[in-house]
Amino acid sequence: MAEPTRPPLLEVEGLARHFDVSPPLLNRLVERSGRILLKAVDGIDFAVGRGETFALVGESGCGKSTVARVLVGLHAPTRGRIRFDGVDLATLGTRAARRAFRRRMQMIFQDPYASLNPRWHVRDIVAEPLRAHRLCAGERALRGRVDELLGQVKLAPADGDKYPHEFSGGQRQRISIARALAATPDFLVCDEPTSALDVSVQAQILNLMKDLQRALGLTYLFISHNLAVVYHVSTSVGVMYLGRLVEVAETAALFRAPLHPYTRLLLATIPDIAMTGRQREPVAGEVPSPIDPPTGCAFHPRCPYADERCRRERPELRSAGAARVACHAVEEGRLPAAAGALA
């Protein structure tokens, strides 16, 4: 008898985050203009299974980091639902209840130089979540737990008595990871955690994160614009464009046979080290402004397969084989088969 499928740890439905970027009220009254909204995230749906790594990819400004900040509570969602371990976070009425769930969802920031307090010893930085959530009874237990966390990220207990400026970029990111692990989370939101590091150091940090995932049963949301990194660390991938998901698929399937024209554009940017001579699809233009997005499909001004329907009607994310894709051309079978990039 087959085991019942476990529900996802994180489920996101219709999530949106808009920012009011209007001029001051007096200017609007003089100019007789309305409010201006920047739709950083404009209604996305995805789920992340326990122990898996879901990657969000896309060009700068597509809304990836905004998703991360909404999930961990740094921004309130404009609309939509976030369910964590079966509980809708919007229904948590008390501060204590929200705090208990937020402890289980931590974030690793992009810049290890900016995310650590330069005036604190490393020991105090790592101990901050332990004190905030009252996870250790007494200073002796606190010190022992901090030493254990530093060891988990391959740092020495003596490093706890140093300041962040005494460490390299890779070591600082290890400190950030130790701080995130201090709250014993189930889910880590990783906002481009290796983009500020040298390539050789990136590999060390990624290997450490994979080891920690296996050892501690962690679930990751991994945000990156580096597709080669995403290929090696993720279980499934969501491709974002102008605040919306345009394709969601398992990693191997997406890299082997991308469906959406924008996904194909991204994969074409990966260097062809094997010199296979694969054809690349030229796509002109730049990312439109999220303040005034195009009508219909937001990608249509840059898409070589766009037609009148694409310019008029916005596509919804629909099943296409094992993937989900938002593209009229895919739905109508107008796209030629695409060669994979890394698979």
Secondary structure as GFF3:
##gff-version 3
##sequence-region A 1 343
A	DSSP	beta_strand	10	20	.	.	.	ID=ss1
A	DSSP	alpha_helix	25	31	.	.	.	ID=ss2
A	DSSP	beta_strand	37	48	.	.	.	ID=ss3
A	DSSP	beta_strand	53	57	.	.	.	ID=ss4
A	DSSP	alpha_helix	64	71	.	.	.	ID=ss5
A	DSSP	beta_strand	79	84	.	.	.	ID=ss6
A	DSSP	beta_strand	87	88	.	.	.	ID=ss7
A	DSSP	three_ten_helix	89	91	.	.	.	ID=ss8
A	DSSP	alpha_helix	95	103	.	.	.	ID=ss9
A	DSSP	beta_strand	105	108	.	.	.	ID=ss10
A	DSSP	alpha_helix	122	132	.	.	.	ID=ss11
A	DSSP	alpha_helix	139	152	.	.	.	ID=ss12
A	DSSP	three_ten_helix	157	161	.	.	.	ID=ss13
A	DSSP	three_ten_helix	164	166	.	.	.	ID=ss14
A	DSSP	alpha_helix	169	182	.	.	.	ID=ss15
A	DSSP	beta_strand	187	191	.	.	.	ID=ss16
A	DSSP	alpha_helix	199	216	.	.	.	ID=ss17
A	DSSP	beta_strand	219	223	.	.	.	ID=ss18
A	DSSP	alpha_helix	227	233	.	.	.	ID=ss19
A	DSSP	beta_strand	236	241	.	.	.	ID=ss20
A	DSSP	beta_strand	244	250	.	.	.	ID=ss21
A	DSSP	alpha_helix	251	256	.	.	.	ID=ss22
A	DSSP	alpha_helix	261	268	.	.	.	ID=ss23
A	DSSP	three_ten_helix	300	302	.	.	.	ID=ss24
A	DSSP	alpha_helix	308	312	.	.	.	ID=ss25
A	DSSP	beta_strand	318	320	.	.	.	ID=ss26
A	DSSP	beta_strand	323	325	.	.	.	ID=ss27
A	DSSP	alpha_helix	328	331	.	.	.	ID=ss28
###
